[in-house]
Amino acid sequence: MSVSELNTVDMAEVLTYAYQLGDMINASVEVADYLYWKQAVENHPDVKALVRELQAKKELFEETERFGHFHPNYHEAKEQVSAVEAKLEGIEEVARFKLAEKNLDELLHSMSETIAFSVSDSIKVPSNDPLPKKGCGSGGGCQCG
C-alpha cells in the first residue's frame, strides 16, 4: 500500500468497523457478566447502607488526614474505613462485580493493545494496572526511546 493510499482511508468504513467491534464487545460474556453483577450490587440493600457508611467514614478520615499521624483519631478513622471496606468486599455480589469489572477491563485493554500495535509497536496503550508488565517504567527493556 502506498503512502497516498494510506492518506485516503475511508473514515466511514473505519467508523463502521469500530461500531461493529463495539457491538461485538457489548455482546460478549464479559459485558453480560459485568452488567449482571453491577445490577446485583445496585439492588443489594446491605451494599447501599454500607456505601453510605463508607462515605461518612471516608469524610471523617479526610478530616484527620490533613494532620496525618499527629491527629489523635487518625489511626482509628483509618481503621474504620478499612473495616467498612472489608464488610463490602465480604458481600458475594461485590466480590463478583469487582472480578467482572477486572475481566472486562482486561478485555478492553487487550483490544486496545491489538488495535494500537497493529498501527505501531511503539504506541503507548494506557492501562488501569498499577504495575505495568512491559514498556516504559516497568523495569523491562524499553523500546520506546
C-alpha positions in Angstrom: 0.0 0.0 0.0 1.5 3.4 -1.0 1.6 6.5 1.2 -1.1 8.1 -0.9 -3.4 5.1 -0.4 -2.8 5.3 3.3 -3.9 9.0 3.3 -7.1 8.2 1.6 -8.5 5.8 4.2 -12.3 5.8 4.1 -13.2 7.1 7.6 -16.8 6.0 7.2 -15.5 2.4 6.7 -13.2 2.7 9.8 -16.1 4.0 11.9 -18.4 1.2 10.6 -15.8 -1.3 11.7 -15.4 0.5 15.1 -19.2 0.3 15.7 -19.2 -3.4 14.7 -16.3 -4.0 17.2 -18.3 -2.2 19.9 -21.3 -4.3 19.2 -19.3 -7.5 19.4 -17.8 -6.3 22.7 -21.3 -5.4 24.0 -22.4 -8.9 23.1 -19.5 -10.6 25.0 -19.7 -12.7 28.1 -17.6 -10.2 29.9 -20.0 -7.3 29.4 -23.0 -9.5 30.2 -21.3 -10.7 33.5 -20.3 -7.1 34.4 -23.9 -5.8 33.8 -25.5 -8.7 35.8 -23.3 -8.2 38.8 -23.5 -4.4 38.6 -27.3 -4.6 38.8 -27.0 -7.2 41.7 -24.8 -4.8 43.6 -27.1 -1.8 42.9 -30.1 -3.8 44.2 -28.5 -5.2 47.3 -29.8 -3.4 50.4 -26.8 -4.1 52.5 -24.5 -2.6 49.9 -26.4 0.6 49.8 -26.2 1.0 53.5 -22.5 0.1 53.6 -21.7 2.6 50.8 -23.4 5.4 52.7 -21.5 4.3 55.9 -18.2 4.2 53.9 -18.7 7.7 52.6 -19.3 9.0 56.1 -16.2 7.2 57.4 -14.1 8.5 54.5 -15.2 12.1 55.2 -14.1 11.7 58.9 -10.8 10.1 57.8 -10.2 13.0 55.3 -10.6 15.5 58.2 -8.0 13.7 60.3 -5.7 13.1 57.2 -5.0 16.8 57.0 -2.9 16.4 60.1 -1.7 12.9 59.4 -0.4 10.7 62.1 -0.4 13.6 64.5 -4.2 13.8 64.7 -5.4 11.8 67.8 -8.1 10.0 65.8 -6.1 9.3 62.6 -5.4 5.6 63.1 -8.9 5.0 64.4 -10.5 6.7 61.4 -8.3 4.8 59.0 -9.2 1.5 60.7 -13.0 2.4 60.5 -12.7 3.0 56.7 -10.8 -0.3 56.3 -13.4 -2.2 58.4 -16.3 -0.9 56.2 -14.4 -1.7 53.0 -13.8 -5.2 54.3 -17.5 -5.6 55.0 -18.3 -4.5 51.5 -15.8 -6.8 49.9 -17.2 -9.7 52.0 -20.5 -9.5 50.1 -20.5 -12.0 47.3 -22.2 -9.6 44.8 -19.5 -7.0 45.4 -16.7 -9.5 45.0 -18.2 -10.9 41.8 -18.8 -7.4 40.5 -15.1 -6.5 41.1 -14.0 -9.6 39.3 -16.3 -9.0 36.4 -15.1 -5.4 36.2 -11.5 -6.6 36.2 -12.2 -9.1 33.4 -14.0 -6.5 31.3 -11.1 -4.1 31.8 -8.6 -6.8 30.7 -10.7 -7.4 27.6 -10.9 -3.8 26.7 -7.2 -3.3 27.3 -6.3 -6.3 25.2 -8.4 -4.9 22.4 -6.8 -1.5 22.7 -3.3 -3.1 22.5 -4.3 -5.2 19.5 -5.5 -2.1 17.7 -2.6 0.2 18.7 0.1 -2.4 18.0 -1.4 -3.1 14.6 -0.5 0.5 13.8 2.9 0.6 15.5 4.8 -1.4 18.2 5.9 1.9 19.9 2.4 3.2 20.6 1.6 3.5 24.3 -1.6 1.9 25.5 -2.9 3.2 28.8 -3.9 0.6 31.4 -5.6 0.6 34.8 -2.9 -1.8 36.0 -0.8 0.0 38.7 2.1 -2.5 37.9 2.6 -2.5 34.1 4.1 -5.7 32.8 6.0 -4.2 29.8 7.2 -1.0 28.3 8.5 2.2 29.8 8.7 2.3 33.6 8.1 -1.4 34.1 11.7 -2.4 34.7 11.9 -4.2 31.4 13.7 -3.3 28.2 12.1 -0.2 26.9 11.7 0.1 23.1 10.0 3.5 23.2 13.0 5.7 23.1 
